[in-house]
Amino acid sequence: MARRLLLPLYRKQQYKGTQSMSTPLKVVAVSGGTFRPSRTLVLTEALVAELAHHLPIDSRIIELGDIARPLGGALSRKELPETVEHELRAIESADLLIVAAPVYRGSYPGQFKHLFDLIDQDALIGTPVLLAATGGSDRHALVIDHQLRPLFSFFQSVTLPLGVYASEADFSNYQISSESLQARVRLAIERALPALGAAAGDLRKIA
């Protein structure tokens, strides 16, 4: 089930053709794990929380496990139930995406790919995407650059400079226990902020 968190932080934003408005950045985070507890979800939540320390955001976390069964049974988008269609529209209308996937046999899972197979190919043009991944060991760390970046390049999205990879050793009882991972989360958001702040006016999508 998607969860929404409206941060009580606002700033002025000039919309093209409209008057100045106060509005948070609409952030949709996709956690590509299908089981709970989930290290991928924990990493996703950490990235959203760190971003919220720096920017006014309205965040929504979509867990693949919550929609995997009806999603997997759909051969086309028109076969999706409304609950899943609603999640796809949220992804397509996001100002910023945070996308985290577990590594399964050297790549992201098939259900994760199927989710993005059903996204309109033009809906994410220019959308900033912060990438993250989790895996059993560090040998999968290149999945971000070799698998996830090419996927969002197809969508003509803007993948942010630094992704975050976490291995099983970075967690204890499904909580982040590694200071190194915590530092990587902070650094990824720090590196993302100049792009997000400088282009804030262009990031916000108007329905």
N, C-alpha and C positions, 0 to 999 in steps of 0.2 A: 504494500500500500504506500502510495506517495505521501510524504509528509511535508508540510509547509512551515516555514519559520520566517515570520516577518520581523526583521530587526528594527528597533525603534530609532533608526538613524536616517536622516534625510538631508539632501542638499539640493540646491537650485539647479535646474537643468533646462537649457534652452532647446525646445523642439523646433525643427524647421517648420515655419509657417504657423507656429502657435506661440502663445505667450509662455513665459517662464513658469515651470512647474516643479514641485517637489516630488521626487519619486526615487525609490530604491532601484538598484540594478536587479533585473530578473534573472536569477541563477538557477539553472536546472542541473542537478547532479545525477548521473546514471551509475548505479553500482551493479556491475555485471555478474555478480555471484548469484548462484541459484539456491544456496543453502544457508541456514543459520545455525550457529553463529557464523559470522563472515568477516574475515580479515579485510576483504575488499571493501565492505561496508564501513568498517572502522576507519580505514584510510580515507574513504570518501568523506565521512563526517569530519575528520580532522582537517581536511582541506577546506571544507565549507566553513568550519569554525574559524580557521585562521584567516580566511578571506574576510569574514565578518568583523574581524578586529580592525580592518583597514578601510572597508568600503561599506556604504549603506546598501544592503542587499535584501531581497525577498527570495528566499531559497526554497527549493523543492527537491527532495531526494526520491528518485524512482528506483526501486529495487527490482531487478530482473526476475528474481525468484517469485515475486508477487504476481507477475503477469506471464510467466514462462509457459504455463500449460495452455491457456487460450491463445497466446501468441504462436506457440509451436504448431497449433492445429490449423492455422490460417495460411493458405497458399497465396492469398493476395490481401491487400489492405481492406477491401470491401467485405471480407469475411470476418474481420475483427469485431469483437463485442465493443460496445460503446466505452466501457471502462478502459480498455486498452487503447482505443482510438484517442481517448482523452489524453493519455500519457504521451502518445506520439505527437499530438498537437502541442503539448507543453514543450517537448524537445524542440520542435520546429520554431516555436515562438520565443525561445530563450534569448536573452541578451548575451549570456555567457553559459557555456556548457563545461561541466567538470565530468569527465568520463573515466571511470576506473574499471578495469577488467582483470579477472584472474587468468593466469596462464594455464592452458590445458593442452598438453602434448605439443608444446612449442608455439602456441598461438592463442588468441582469444577464443572462447567457446563458440560453438555453432549457433546457439540460441542468441548470444550477443550479436553475432553478425546478422542473424535473421531479423532482429529488431531494427537494425540500421538498413537492412535491405528494404524495409517497408517505409522508411522515411523518404519524403519527396526529395529528389536529387537536387533541386534548386533551393530548398528551404534553409539550408545552412550556409549559403554563400556569404562569406565575410564574417561568419560567427566565430568569435574567439573560443578556443577549446583548450582546456587544461587537461593533460593526459596523465593517467596513473595506472599502475598495474601491480599485481601481487603474484608471487610464485613461491615454489618450494625452496628454491635456492637462488643464489646470485647469477647462476648461469643463464637465467631467463631475462636478465635485466635489459637486453637489447630489444625486447618485444615492443617497447614504446616507439623506438625509432624505426624498427623494421616491419612492424605490423600495424600499429595504431596510427602513426602519422600518415602512411600511405592511404589508409581508409578515409581519413578526413581530408586529405588532399583531393581525393575524388569528389568530395562534396564542396570543394573550394572554400573550406573553412580556414581559419587562421589558427594554427596550432601554436600555443604559447611556448616561449623559448625553452623552458625547463620542465620536464615531466618528473614524476616521482615513482620510483620502483621500490617495493618492499618485499623482503623475503620472510619466510616463516620465522627466522631467527629474530626478527625485529619485533615480535609480538610475544606476550605472555598472557595466557588465559584470554586471548582475543582482545587484548588491550595493547596499545603501543608501549613497549618497554625500552626501546632503543633510543638513546639520545641522538644518535646519528640520523635516524628516520625523522625524529621531531625537527631536527635542524634542516633536513631536506625539504620537509613540508613548509617550513618558514621561508626557506630560500626560494622555493618554487613560487610562492605567493609574492615574495619581494620582487622577484624578476618579472612577474606578470603585471605588477601594479603600474609601471610606467606606460605600458600599452593600454591598460584598461583606463587609467586616469586621463591620459592624453586624448583618447578617442571616445571618452564617455558619451559625448553628444551623438556620436554615430553608432554607438553600440546598442542603444535602446531601440527596440523594435516597437513600432506602433501598430496595433491590430487594425 
